[in-house]
Amino acid sequence: MNVSRITINEVARLSGVSKKTVSRVINHSPLLSEATRSKVEAVIAETGYVPDPQARALARGRNFSIALIHDGTSPAILALIEQGIHEALEGGDYALVLRALAGDPETRLAEFLERHRPAGVLLVPPLSGNPALAARCLAADTPCVRLGVSAPDDPACFAADERAAMAETVDALVRAGHRRIGLIAGPEHSRESRQRELGYLDAMADHELDRGPALIANGDYSLDSGVAAGRLLLEVSPRPTAIIACNDVMAAGVIRAACAMGIAVPEDLSVIGFGDEPLAAQVTPPLTSVHVPWTQMARAAAERLVDPGAAPLPPRYVPHLIARESASAIETSQ
């Protein structure tokens, strides 16, 4: 039989079923008996029939695309997430589409869903922390998963325990002999930044260490804010012997501020970032940082969108500290 001429009608005839039944098998519909499914799959395997993605999209009223929705911030983390999605989609029918939402994200998302009708949506921080966006997807009957949002037993949420990871980072600094530990928090609206700050406060309280406002400065995840916040903390008397920043870019800013003030890293000041972005290994000295498994989480999230029935519930993702040269005498669990 000429494989190139095999159509869905031919598969239906050879299987002794309707074209609609073959379509249900292709689209993994649960509305079939196992015997019927096995019979049709055997014919597909024997004939080498390959479904037409465009025809399937028309039949489903959906494009074979997974939309990665972001706000344009944190490009390094976005690249790690994109890598994980590509790994999940490789060799399949689905393609990845990136869309940045500017202005009114709810309206822009609704317009995008109406116009492009993706098969699924993956929301990343900080947008994933906005429940109204997930509700928009639900209203449009579009499957949605959220990265960086923790919800027990919710298969649509994939998050790492960043609060516990930050507490363990403080613990590591205490074991290294530090007692004056400063924190550069992220934007107030950032859910993940808040979780990291809470982890810092938890551990500082557990060790009965000073966690007053003089040891906490605010940043907006930018390099300039890291420089400014680092300088502010380093002017405190007595100054911190270690500073943790809620992302790697601000931590790089702390190193720059320390250098300008004649403070040696790590001899006089240990600096730790959060996220373990590629930047962490590129700064001087290389940055000790908390590794968040963005690629692994994104791969699992995309797999859930493509095949919800086969994908397991999200595991508990645990960030871990990667020791480099910006912090001395740090022991990690990895």
LINSULMO-V994666 format. One record per residue. RES is the residue in one small letter. SS is DSSP state (A for helix, B for strand, O for the rest). PHI is phi in degrees with one decimal (NA if undefined). PSI is psi in degrees with one decimal (none if undefined). Layout:
res = [RES,RES]
ss = [SS,SS]
phi = [PHI,PHI]
psi = [PSI,PSI]
This chain:
res = [m,n,v,s,r,i,t,i,n,e,v,a,r,l,s,g,v,s,k,k,t,v,s,r,v,i,n,h,s,p,l,l,s,e,a,t,r,s,k,v,e,a,v,i,a,e,t,g,y,v,p,d,p,q,a,r,a,l,a,r,g,r,n,f,s,i,a,l,i,h,d,g,t,s,p,a,i,l,a,l,i,e,q,g,i,h,e,a,l,e,g,g,d,y,a,l,v,l,r,a,l,a,g,d,p,e,t,r,l,a,e,f,l,e,r,h,r,p,a,g,v,l,l,v,p,p,l,s,g,n,p,a,l,a,a,r,c,l,a,a,d,t,p,c,v,r,l,g,v,s,a,p,d,d,p,a,c,f,a,a,d,e,r,a,a,m,a,e,t,v,d,a,l,v,r,a,g,h,r,r,i,g,l,i,a,g,p,e,h,s,r,e,s,r,q,r,e,l,g,y,l,d,a,m,a,d,h,e,l,d,r,g,p,a,l,i,a,n,g,d,y,s,l,d,s,g,v,a,a,g,r,l,l,l,e,v,s,p,r,p,t,a,i,i,a,c,n,d,v,m,a,a,g,v,i,r,a,a,c,a,m,g,i,a,v,p,e,d,l,s,v,i,g,f,g,d,e,p,l,a,a,q,v,t,p,p,l,t,s,v,h,v,p,w,t,q,m,a,r,a,a,a,e,r,l,v,d,p,g,a,a,p,l,p,p,r,y,v,p,h,l,i,a,r,e,s,a,s,a,i,e,t,s,q]
ss = [O,O,A,A,A,O,O,A,A,A,A,A,A,A,A,O,O,O,A,A,A,A,A,A,A,A,O,O,O,O,O,O,O,A,A,A,A,A,A,A,A,A,A,A,A,A,A,O,O,O,O,O,A,A,A,A,A,A,A,A,O,O,O,O,B,B,B,B,B,B,O,O,O,O,A,A,A,A,A,A,A,A,A,A,A,A,A,A,A,O,O,O,O,O,B,B,B,B,B,B,O,O,O,O,A,A,A,A,A,A,A,A,A,A,A,A,O,O,O,B,B,B,B,O,O,O,A,A,A,O,A,A,A,A,A,A,A,A,A,O,O,O,B,B,B,B,B,O,O,O,O,O,O,O,O,O,B,B,O,B,O,A,A,A,A,A,A,A,A,A,A,A,A,A,A,O,O,O,O,O,B,B,B,B,B,O,O,O,O,O,A,A,A,A,A,A,A,A,A,A,A,A,A,A,A,A,O,O,O,O,O,O,A,A,A,B,B,B,O,O,O,O,A,A,A,A,A,A,A,A,A,A,A,A,O,O,O,O,O,O,O,B,B,B,B,O,O,A,A,A,A,A,A,A,A,A,A,A,A,A,O,O,O,O,O,O,O,O,O,B,B,B,B,B,B,O,O,A,A,A,A,O,O,O,O,O,O,B,B,B,B,O,O,A,A,A,A,A,A,A,A,A,A,A,A,A,O,O,O,O,O,O,O,O,O,O,B,O,O,B,B,B,O,O,O,O,O,O,O,O,O,O,O,O]
phi = [NA,-77.0,-60.6,-65.0,-102.9,-68.2,-120.4,-64.5,-65.8,-67.7,-62.6,-63.3,-63.2,-67.9,-86.0,73.5,-130.9,-82.4,-59.9,-64.3,-66.4,-60.7,-61.4,-64.9,-63.9,-61.6,-94.9,58.2,-70.1,-79.1,-86.3,-141.4,-76.8,-65.5,-65.2,-64.4,-60.0,-64.1,-63.7,-68.5,-63.0,-66.0,-67.2,-60.3,-66.3,-69.5,-87.5,75.0,-62.4,-119.2,-62.0,-81.6,-57.6,-66.0,-66.8,-64.5,-63.1,-64.5,-65.5,-85.9,70.6,-138.2,-81.7,-86.3,-136.4,-110.0,-95.4,-95.1,-101.4,-141.9,-113.7,88.1,-90.9,51.6,-61.2,-66.8,-67.1,-58.6,-64.6,-65.8,-66.1,-59.7,-59.5,-63.6,-67.1,-58.7,-61.5,-71.5,-91.8,-57.9,83.2,-105.7,-82.3,-86.4,-118.6,-95.5,-122.9,-100.8,-140.4,-92.2,-101.5,-114.8,73.0,-86.2,-65.0,-64.3,-65.0,-65.0,-67.3,-59.6,-65.0,-64.0,-62.5,-67.0,-80.0,-108.7,44.8,-70.1,-74.5,-167.2,-128.3,-118.8,-96.4,-116.8,-60.5,-85.5,-64.1,-65.8,-82.4,-97.6,-63.5,-66.1,-71.1,-63.0,-65.7,-61.1,-64.1,-61.3,-63.8,-89.7,58.1,-114.4,-55.9,-140.4,-123.2,-125.6,-94.7,80.6,-121.0,-98.4,-146.2,-53.8,65.5,-98.1,-68.4,-95.5,-120.4,-126.5,-145.6,-99.4,-81.8,-74.5,-64.2,-65.5,-64.0,-66.0,-60.4,-67.7,-67.0,-61.1,-56.5,-64.1,-67.4,-63.9,-63.0,-82.5,103.9,-81.7,-126.3,-107.3,-120.0,-95.9,-132.6,-108.2,-80.0,-93.8,-58.3,-62.1,-80.6,-84.4,-64.9,-66.9,-63.6,-64.4,-63.3,-66.9,-64.0,-63.8,-63.1,-60.8,-63.4,-55.8,-70.2,-62.8,-67.1,-59.6,-92.0,55.9,-105.3,-61.8,-129.6,-70.3,-62.0,-66.4,-100.1,-123.9,-118.6,-106.3,-136.8,-121.2,78.5,-92.4,-63.3,-60.6,-69.0,-67.2,-62.7,-64.3,-68.2,-63.3,-62.7,-60.9,-67.8,-77.8,-92.0,-71.2,-123.1,-71.5,-77.8,-63.6,-94.5,-148.3,-132.6,-107.4,-106.8,-78.1,-154.5,-71.9,-63.6,-66.9,-63.1,-62.4,-64.3,-62.7,-60.6,-64.0,-63.3,-62.0,-60.6,-64.8,-94.5,74.8,-102.7,-80.2,-112.6,-101.3,-59.3,-105.7,-151.5,-93.0,-126.0,-129.7,-104.3,-142.9,125.4,52.0,-71.8,-52.6,-55.0,-57.6,-85.9,-102.3,-78.1,-122.4,-72.3,-52.8,-90.9,-67.7,-151.8,-86.6,-81.5,-103.7,-77.9,-59.9,-63.7,-63.3,-64.9,-66.2,-61.5,-66.0,-65.1,-65.8,-61.2,-66.8,-66.0,-72.8,-143.8,-58.1,-71.6,-90.3,-74.9,-75.1,-61.0,-58.9,-75.9,-85.4,-83.6,-119.3,-66.1,-144.7,-82.0,-104.8,-81.9,-129.2,-91.6,-82.0,-135.2,-92.9,59.7,-88.9,-102.3,-115.5,-87.6,-97.2]
psi = [137.1,107.6,-35.2,-18.6,3.1,131.1,170.7,-31.1,-37.9,-40.4,-40.4,-43.6,-45.5,-28.3,-15.9,29.2,177.5,161.9,-36.5,-36.6,-41.5,-42.0,-39.6,-37.4,-45.4,-37.3,14.1,40.7,139.4,-5.4,43.1,150.6,156.7,-32.6,-45.2,-44.0,-45.2,-39.4,-45.6,-41.5,-34.4,-40.1,-41.8,-43.0,-39.6,-40.0,-18.2,22.9,133.5,117.3,147.5,114.3,-37.8,-40.4,-39.1,-39.7,-41.5,-41.2,-36.1,-16.1,22.6,146.9,153.8,65.9,146.5,122.8,121.8,109.5,124.3,177.2,9.9,-5.9,166.0,59.7,-31.1,-43.4,-39.4,-38.7,-38.2,-39.9,-43.9,-40.0,-44.1,-39.1,-42.9,-40.0,-39.0,-33.8,-10.8,130.4,-1.7,-172.8,-17.3,145.9,154.4,134.0,129.0,135.8,122.0,132.7,119.2,159.6,-125.8,100.7,-34.0,-47.6,-43.2,-38.0,-43.6,-41.8,-41.6,-45.1,-40.6,-39.9,-39.1,-18.6,63.2,161.0,-21.9,161.2,136.4,116.3,135.5,159.6,146.4,-6.2,-30.7,-19.8,-0.8,103.2,-21.7,-30.9,-41.2,-35.9,-36.6,-41.6,-42.3,-43.1,-30.4,6.7,39.2,120.2,141.7,136.2,153.9,129.4,143.3,11.2,124.8,123.7,107.2,133.0,13.6,110.2,-6.7,3.3,128.6,113.6,153.1,152.7,81.1,-27.1,-47.5,-37.0,-40.7,-41.4,-40.3,-30.6,-43.3,-42.8,-42.5,-38.7,-39.1,-41.2,-28.3,-0.8,3.1,140.6,-22.6,99.7,119.2,160.7,136.1,107.5,162.8,-166.0,144.8,-32.0,-6.1,118.4,-43.3,-34.6,-40.0,-40.5,-39.2,-41.1,-40.1,-37.6,-40.2,-48.5,-39.7,-52.8,-39.1,-38.1,-41.8,-35.8,2.7,45.0,156.8,123.9,29.6,171.7,-22.9,-20.7,3.1,121.8,156.7,144.2,177.4,23.1,1.3,161.9,-45.0,-39.4,-31.5,-39.5,-48.4,-44.8,-37.8,-43.1,-40.3,-46.3,-34.8,-8.1,-5.3,144.3,123.9,144.7,158.6,148.7,-9.5,145.0,131.2,129.9,146.7,1.8,168.2,-33.8,-43.7,-34.7,-38.7,-35.5,-36.9,-43.9,-41.4,-42.6,-43.1,-42.9,-43.6,-27.1,5.2,23.9,120.9,135.9,122.5,6.1,-43.4,-17.1,126.2,136.7,131.7,137.0,-173.8,126.0,-30.6,51.1,163.2,-30.6,-33.3,-37.6,-5.2,-20.4,168.6,120.6,157.2,141.5,125.2,132.9,156.7,118.9,120.3,126.5,62.2,-43.2,-44.4,-44.1,-41.2,-38.8,-45.8,-38.0,-42.5,-39.0,-36.5,-38.5,-40.3,-40.5,79.2,-33.1,-30.0,-26.2,133.2,167.7,147.0,132.7,176.6,109.5,131.0,111.3,157.9,156.3,130.7,112.4,124.9,-156.0,-2.9,-8.3,128.1,148.9,30.8,126.7,132.8,165.8,-4.6,none]
